[in-house]
Amino acid sequence: MPYEPVTLGFKFAIRLKQLTARDVLVVTCPACHKSYYVAPHILLERYHEHRPIESFASDFVCKRCGNRHDMSWRIDRAVGPEFPRSA
């Protein structure tokens, strides 16, 4: 399933409740360049829906190299014939 980057606002203001079921949080380690794809329902099990994503981004840890600093993240949304691009 193809994904395309989506902008939901300023990075520090995006809250967990703004993510849809089609979204995925892509967390990338700057040290080893490993990317992790995290579904919103996994994050909702751990964090409150009104919490900004940037506030718990410091909790991300790379499982490959153990890096805890400067983990970058972005939001991608699934697109395809069954998903309209406008929603």
C-alpha positions in Angstrom: 0.0 0.0 0.0 1.5 3.3 -1.0 1.9 6.1 1.5 2.3 9.8 0.9 3.5 12.5 3.5 0.7 14.5 5.1 0.9 17.9 6.9 -1.5 18.3 9.8 -0.1 21.5 11.1 3.0 22.7 13.0 5.0 19.7 14.3 4.7 20.8 18.0 0.9 21.2 17.8 -0.1 17.9 16.2 -2.0 15.8 18.7 -2.5 12.1 18.7 -6.3 12.4 18.2 -5.6 14.1 14.7 -4.3 10.8 13.3 -6.7 8.6 11.4 -6.7 4.8 10.9 -5.0 5.4 7.5 -2.0 7.3 9.1 1.3 5.9 10.2 3.9 7.6 12.3 7.3 7.0 10.7 10.2 7.3 13.2 13.7 7.4 11.8 17.0 7.0 13.7 19.6 9.5 12.6 22.5 7.3 13.7 21.7 4.1 11.8 18.9 5.3 9.5 16.5 2.6 10.5 12.8 3.5 10.0 10.0 2.3 12.2 6.3 2.5 11.2 4.0 2.9 14.2 0.2 2.7 13.8 -1.9 5.2 15.7 -3.7 2.5 17.7 -0.4 1.4 19.3 0.2 5.0 20.4 -3.3 5.3 21.8 -2.7 2.3 24.0 0.2 4.2 25.7 -0.6 7.9 25.5 -3.7 10.1 26.0 -5.3 11.2 22.7 -5.0 15.0 23.5 -1.2 14.8 24.1 1.0 16.4 21.4 3.2 13.9 19.5 6.2 16.1 20.1 5.8 15.7 23.9 6.4 11.9 23.8 8.8 11.9 20.9 11.7 11.8 23.4 10.4 8.3 24.5 11.4 6.8 21.1 14.3 4.5 21.2 16.0 2.8 18.3 16.0 -1.0 18.7 18.9 -1.5 16.4 21.5 0.8 17.9 19.9 2.0 21.1 19.9 5.7 20.1 17.6 7.9 22.2 18.5 11.3 21.0 17.0 13.3 18.0 14.7 10.6 16.7 12.9 12.3 13.8 9.3 11.6 12.9 6.8 12.3 10.3 3.2 11.3 9.4 2.4 9.3 6.2 -1.1 8.5 5.0 -2.2 5.5 2.9 -3.4 6.3 -0.6 -4.8 4.1 -3.3 -7.9 3.4 -5.3 -9.9 2.5 -2.2 -8.7 5.6 -0.3 -9.6 9.1 -1.7 -6.7 11.6 -1.4 -8.9 14.5 -0.1 -9.9 12.8 3.3 
